[in-house]
């Protein structure tokens, strides 16, 4: 019995569609970037409760005590970032620096959320990258 040669093939139309989707997604980045406003306050939540609210333009650092230990949060030069965390994968540290309203850094295992808040309400809930 002969095996049927079943291989997925992309047609020319499939390739054009994929190319158009890639171009549209790259072209929308500046638009989304312009829609986000610079924040002015950092809110740190631990286990669902607000533990710290601080201005974004004052250099300081905080230790947010979560169930696994302290997550160190630093505000520096108008940006906020996580420097140390007891979680395993360190995704919160690799998120990097945030400064725009609606951006979040989340450490799920340690139940810590770092949120940038601005003066204006945004038409969306959060910005991810």
C-alpha positions in Angstrom: 0.0 0.0 0.0 1.4 3.4 -1.0 1.5 6.2 1.5 -0.2 9.4 0.5 2.2 12.4 0.4 0.3 14.9 2.6 2.3 18.0 3.1 0.9 21.4 3.9 1.6 23.8 1.1 1.3 27.5 1.2 -0.3 29.0 -1.8 0.8 32.4 -3.2 -2.4 33.9 -1.7 -1.4 32.5 1.7 2.0 34.0 1.5 0.6 37.4 0.5 -1.9 37.3 3.4 0.9 36.5 5.9 3.1 39.2 4.5 0.2 41.8 4.7 -0.5 40.8 8.3 3.2 41.2 9.3 3.4 44.6 7.6 0.1 45.8 9.3 1.3 44.6 12.7 4.6 46.4 12.4 3.0 49.5 11.1 0.6 49.7 14.0 3.4 49.8 16.6 3.9 53.6 16.3 0.2 54.2 16.5 -0.1 52.2 19.7 3.0 53.9 21.1 1.4 57.4 20.4 -1.8 56.4 22.1 -0.1 55.6 25.4 0.6 58.5 27.7 3.4 58.8 30.1 2.4 57.8 33.6 2.9 59.8 36.8 2.3 57.3 39.6 3.5 53.8 40.4 1.1 51.5 42.3 2.4 48.2 43.8 -0.1 45.6 44.7 0.7 42.5 46.8 -1.8 39.7 46.9 -4.5 41.9 45.4 -4.2 44.8 47.9 -2.5 48.1 47.2 0.7 48.2 49.3 2.5 51.2 47.9 1.7 54.3 45.7 4.7 56.5 44.7 5.4 59.2 42.2 7.1 58.0 39.0 9.6 60.9 38.9 11.2 60.3 42.3 14.1 57.9 42.4 13.5 55.3 45.1 13.2 51.5 45.7 10.8 49.3 47.5 10.7 45.7 48.7 7.2 44.2 48.1 6.8 41.3 50.5 4.9 38.5 48.7 4.3 34.9 49.7 7.6 33.7 48.4 9.7 36.6 49.7 10.6 40.2 48.7 10.2 41.5 45.1 12.5 44.5 44.8 11.0 47.3 42.7 13.0 50.4 41.6 11.8 53.7 40.3 14.6 55.5 38.5 14.6 58.3 35.9 10.9 58.2 35.3 10.7 54.4 34.8 9.9 51.5 37.1 11.4 48.0 37.0 11.9 44.9 39.1 15.5 44.1 40.0 15.1 41.0 42.2 12.4 38.4 42.8 12.2 35.0 44.5 10.1 33.5 41.6 11.6 30.8 39.4 11.3 32.1 35.9 12.1 35.8 36.5 9.6 37.0 33.9 9.0 40.1 36.0 12.6 41.0 35.8 12.8 40.4 32.1 9.8 42.6 31.5 12.2 45.5 31.7 11.4 49.2 32.4 7.9 50.6 32.1 6.8 54.2 32.2 3.5 54.5 30.2 0.0 54.5 31.7 -1.5 51.1 31.7 1.7 49.1 31.6 2.2 46.4 34.1 4.9 44.2 35.6 3.5 41.1 37.1 5.2 38.4 39.3 2.5 35.8 39.3 4.2 33.3 41.7 4.9 36.0 44.3 1.5 37.7 43.7 3.1 41.2 43.0 1.7 43.6 40.4 3.5 46.9 39.5 1.2 49.2 37.7 1.9 52.7 36.1 -1.1 55.0 36.5 -1.6 58.3 34.7 -4.0 61.3 35.0 -6.3 60.2 32.3 -8.4 57.0 32.0 -7.4 54.9 29.0 -9.9 53.3 26.6 -8.2 49.9 27.3 -7.1 47.9 30.4 -3.4 47.3 29.9 -0.5 47.4 27.5 1.6 44.3 27.0 4.8 43.6 25.1 
